[in-house]
Amino acid sequence: MTLLESFWLILSVIGIYTIIIILTRVFGLRTFAKMSSFDFASTIAMGSVLASVILNSNYSLVKGAIALATIIGFQTLFSFLVRKSGFLKTLFTNKPQIIMWNGKILHRKLKRCNVSQDDLIAKLREANVHDFSDVKAVIFESTGDVSVIHNTEQKPVETRMFQDVNTKDLYV
C-alpha cells in the first residue's frame, strides 16, 4: 500500500464514520439498538456497507451514504409500521419465550428455541444465580438475548414483565 493509498483509506474511514454519525443523529438512537431481530440484521448490513466503503476502492462514499441511508430509512419505516400494526407485529416479530419457570427448566421450550441446557446454565451464571429455586423466569428474547428474573426473597414478579412474552404451554 502506498502512502497515497493510505491517505485515501484514512479519508474514506473518516468520511463514512461522519456519514454514520450524521444519519444516527437524524434517525435517532434506534439506529443501532438491538430491539428486534430486524434491528440486529440492519446493524449487520450497516457494518457490511461500512467495510465495503473502507476496503473496496470501487465503492464510493456517495454509494455508501445512499446505502446506509436506505438501510436506516427502511429500518425506521419498518419499526414504525410494526409498532402501529398488530398484524405486521405478529407477522414479522418473534415473541419472547420462557425457557425456565419457577426454578424448573422447560426442556421442550429449550428445544423449540434451539438453546442447550449448557447455554442456559451459562446465562444463569452470568446473572449471578446461585440456586435454581431463586429463578422466577428465564426469557429468551426476540433479539436472541437471555433475560434472567431472579431473587432470593421469593418476591413475586409483576405480571407486566410478561406482557409480550409467549406464556402458552408453561409446563413444568
C-alpha positions in Angstrom: 0.0 0.0 0.0 1.4 3.3 -1.0 1.3 6.5 1.1 -1.3 8.0 -1.1 -3.5 4.9 -0.9 -3.1 5.0 2.9 -4.2 8.6 2.9 -7.3 7.8 0.8 -8.1 4.9 3.1 -7.9 7.1 6.2 -10.1 9.8 4.4 -12.7 7.2 3.5 -12.8 5.9 7.1 -13.3 9.4 8.4 -15.9 10.1 5.7 -18.1 7.1 6.2 -18.0 7.4 10.0 -19.0 11.0 9.7 -21.9 9.9 7.5 -22.9 7.3 10.0 -22.9 9.8 12.9 -25.0 12.2 10.9 -27.5 9.5 9.9 -27.7 8.4 13.5 -28.4 11.9 14.7 -31.1 12.3 12.0 -32.8 8.9 12.6 -32.2 8.6 16.3 -30.7 6.2 18.7 -32.8 3.3 17.5 -30.4 3.1 14.5 -28.0 0.9 16.4 -30.4 -0.5 19.1 -30.9 -4.3 19.2 -34.6 -4.1 20.0 -35.6 -6.8 17.4 -34.0 -9.3 15.1 -34.7 -6.8 12.3 -32.7 -4.2 14.1 -29.8 -6.7 14.5 -29.9 -7.5 10.8 -29.9 -3.8 9.9 -26.8 -3.3 12.1 -25.0 -6.1 10.4 -25.9 -4.7 7.0 -24.6 -1.3 8.0 -21.3 -2.9 9.1 -21.1 -4.6 5.7 -21.6 -1.3 3.9 -19.0 0.4 6.2 -16.5 -2.3 5.4 -17.2 -2.2 1.7 -16.6 1.6 1.6 -13.4 1.3 3.5 -11.9 -1.7 1.8 -13.2 -1.5 -1.7 -11.7 1.3 -3.8 -14.7 1.0 -6.3 -17.2 1.7 -3.6 -17.6 5.5 -3.2 -18.6 7.5 -0.1 -21.7 8.6 -2.0 -22.7 5.0 -2.7 -22.1 4.1 0.9 -24.1 7.1 2.1 -27.0 6.2 -0.1 -26.8 2.5 1.0 -26.7 3.5 4.7 -29.5 6.0 4.4 -31.6 3.4 2.6 -30.9 0.7 5.3 -31.6 3.1 8.2 -34.6 4.7 6.5 -36.1 1.2 5.9 -35.4 0.2 9.4 -37.1 3.3 10.7 -40.1 2.8 8.5 -40.3 -0.9 9.3 -40.2 -0.3 13.1 -42.8 2.4 12.8 -45.2 0.1 10.8 -44.6 -2.8 13.2 -45.4 -0.5 16.1 -48.6 0.8 14.5 -49.9 -2.5 13.1 -50.7 -5.5 15.3 -50.9 -7.7 12.1 -47.4 -6.7 11.0 -46.0 -7.1 14.5 -47.4 -10.6 14.6 -46.2 -11.4 11.1 -42.6 -10.0 11.4 -41.6 -10.3 15.1 -40.9 -13.2 17.3 -42.4 -13.4 20.8 -40.0 -13.8 23.6 -40.1 -17.4 25.0 -40.0 -18.5 28.6 -37.3 -21.3 28.8 -37.2 -21.6 32.7 -40.1 -21.0 35.0 -40.1 -21.0 38.9 -36.8 -22.8 39.1 -37.7 -25.5 36.5 -36.0 -25.8 33.1 -38.6 -26.1 30.4 -36.8 -28.6 28.1 -39.4 -28.6 25.3 -39.1 -24.8 25.2 -35.3 -25.0 25.1 -35.5 -27.5 22.2 -38.0 -25.3 20.4 -35.7 -22.2 20.8 -32.6 -24.2 19.8 -30.9 -23.4 23.2 -28.9 -26.0 25.0 -29.2 -26.6 28.8 -25.5 -25.7 28.9 -26.2 -22.3 27.3 -29.0 -21.7 29.8 -26.8 -22.5 32.7 -24.1 -20.2 31.4 -26.6 -17.4 31.3 -27.7 -18.2 34.9 -24.1 -17.9 36.0 -23.7 -14.6 34.2 -26.8 -13.4 36.1 -25.2 -14.5 39.3 -27.8 -17.1 40.1 -26.8 -19.3 43.0 -29.7 -21.7 43.1 -32.4 -22.7 40.5 -35.1 -22.1 43.2 -34.2 -18.4 43.1 -35.1 -18.2 39.4 -38.6 -16.8 38.7 -38.2 -16.9 34.9 -35.6 -17.0 32.1 -36.8 -15.4 28.9 -35.3 -16.0 25.5 -35.9 -12.5 24.0 -36.7 -11.9 20.4 -33.3 -10.4 19.9 -31.5 -13.6 21.0 -30.6 -12.1 24.4 -31.5 -14.1 27.5 -33.1 -12.3 30.5 -33.0 -13.8 33.9 -35.5 -12.7 36.5 -34.5 -13.9 40.0 -34.5 -13.0 43.6 -33.7 -14.7 46.9 -36.5 -13.1 48.8 -39.2 -15.1 46.9 -40.9 -11.8 45.8 -43.5 -12.3 43.1 -42.7 -10.9 39.7 -45.1 -8.2 38.4 -47.3 -9.6 35.6 -46.5 -6.7 33.2 -43.0 -8.1 33.0 -44.5 -10.9 30.8 -47.0 -8.8 28.8 -45.2 -9.6 25.4 -43.9 -13.0 26.3 -45.3 -16.2 25.0 -46.6 -17.8 28.2 -48.6 -20.5 26.4 -47.5 -24.1 27.2 -45.9 -23.2 30.5 -45.5 -26.8 31.6 -43.1 -27.8 34.4 
